[in-house]
Amino acid sequence: MADKGFISTDWQSEISRTTGNRVSTAKRVNQHQQTPPVFERLLQHFRERIEGVFNEVQNTGRNLERLLRKKVEGLCVHVAAKMASHTLRILLRQLFGINVLTFEQTPVQPFGQLT
């Protein structure tokens, strides 16, 4: 999934050929070939999810854009640790109701029960 800035079919073909990955972008309004509205909504849903995670990761702890590492390996380790920390924080909140930023605990709904 990519922004409309990466809509070029030449660029998408090159990425597909070199990496084997398929790139999906929303179509511009003035393009002749449009994607189905269902697919557009699905893309928008995933984009919002991804941007929300990026926003959360950036706004907690050290900002990823300002990391000063001397080696690529150090940067990779730091990014992996940051993502693991983010994932653990979400799991603690969803499974046990623990907010690690405030150390508060809220009741958790048992799986399968709706309110």
C-alpha positions as CSV (number, residue, x, y, z in Angstrom):
1,M,0.0,0.0,0.0
2,A,1.4,3.4,-1.0
3,D,0.4,7.0,-1.3
4,K,-0.9,8.5,-4.5
5,G,2.7,9.9,-5.1
6,F,3.7,6.3,-5.9
7,I,0.9,5.8,-8.5
8,S,3.2,5.5,-11.5
9,T,2.8,2.2,-13.2
10,D,6.5,2.2,-14.3
11,W,7.6,2.6,-10.6
12,Q,5.1,-0.1,-9.4
13,S,6.3,-2.5,-12.2
14,E,9.9,-1.9,-11.2
15,I,9.2,-2.6,-7.5
16,S,7.3,-5.7,-8.4
17,R,10.1,-7.0,-10.7
18,T,12.9,-6.3,-8.3
19,T,11.3,-7.2,-4.9
20,G,8.3,-9.4,-5.8
21,N,6.0,-7.0,-3.9
22,R,2.8,-5.7,-5.3
23,V,2.1,-2.0,-4.6
24,S,-1.5,-0.8,-4.3
25,T,-2.5,2.8,-4.4
26,A,-5.7,4.7,-4.5
27,K,-6.5,6.1,-7.9
28,R,-6.8,9.8,-8.6
29,V,-10.2,11.2,-9.5
30,N,-9.2,12.1,-13.0
31,Q,-7.9,8.7,-13.9
32,H,-9.8,6.6,-16.5
33,Q,-9.3,3.4,-14.7
34,Q,-10.8,3.5,-11.2
35,T,-10.8,0.9,-8.4
36,P,-14.0,-0.3,-6.9
37,P,-15.3,1.8,-3.9
38,V,-15.1,-1.3,-1.6
39,F,-11.3,-1.5,-2.4
40,E,-10.9,2.2,-1.8
41,R,-12.6,1.9,1.6
42,L,-10.4,-1.0,2.5
43,L,-7.2,0.9,1.5
44,Q,-8.4,3.9,3.6
45,H,-9.1,1.6,6.6
46,F,-5.5,0.2,6.5
47,R,-4.0,3.6,5.8
48,E,-5.7,5.0,8.9
49,R,-4.5,2.0,11.0
50,I,-0.9,2.3,9.8
51,E,-0.7,6.1,10.3
52,G,-2.2,5.7,13.8
53,V,0.5,3.2,14.7
54,F,3.2,5.5,13.3
55,N,1.8,8.5,15.2
56,E,1.7,6.5,18.5
57,V,5.2,5.2,18.0
58,Q,6.6,8.7,17.2
59,N,4.9,10.3,20.2
60,T,6.1,7.9,22.9
61,G,9.7,7.8,24.0
62,R,12.4,8.9,21.6
63,N,11.2,10.0,18.2
64,L,12.4,7.5,15.5
65,E,13.2,10.4,13.1
66,R,15.7,11.8,15.6
67,L,17.7,8.7,16.3
68,L,21.4,9.2,16.0
69,R,23.1,5.8,15.5
70,K,26.5,5.3,14.0
71,K,25.7,2.1,12.3
72,V,22.7,0.7,10.4
73,E,22.7,-2.3,12.8
74,G,22.3,0.0,15.8
75,L,19.4,1.8,14.1
76,C,17.7,-1.5,13.2
77,V,18.1,-2.8,16.8
78,H,16.6,0.4,18.1
79,V,13.6,0.4,15.7
80,A,13.0,-3.3,16.5
81,A,13.1,-2.6,20.2
82,K,10.7,0.3,19.8
83,M,8.2,-1.8,17.8
84,A,8.4,-4.6,20.3
85,S,7.8,-2.1,23.1
86,H,4.8,-0.7,21.3
87,T,3.4,-4.2,20.7
88,L,3.8,-5.2,24.3
89,R,2.1,-2.0,25.5
90,I,-0.9,-2.7,23.2
91,L,-1.1,-6.3,24.4
92,L,-0.9,-5.3,28.1
93,R,-3.7,-2.8,27.5
94,Q,-6.0,-5.2,25.6
95,L,-5.4,-8.4,27.6
96,F,-5.0,-7.0,31.1
97,G,-6.3,-3.4,31.0
98,I,-2.9,-2.0,32.0
99,N,-1.9,1.4,30.7
100,V,1.9,1.4,31.0
101,L,2.1,5.2,30.5
102,T,0.0,6.0,33.6
103,F,0.3,2.7,35.5
104,E,-3.5,2.5,35.8
105,Q,-5.5,-0.6,35.4
106,T,-9.0,-0.7,33.9
107,P,-11.4,-3.7,33.9
108,V,-11.1,-6.0,30.8
109,Q,-14.0,-7.5,29.1
110,P,-13.8,-11.4,28.9
111,F,-13.3,-12.6,25.4
112,G,-16.6,-13.0,23.6
113,Q,-18.7,-10.7,25.8
114,L,-20.3,-7.6,24.4
115,T,-21.5,-4.6,26.4
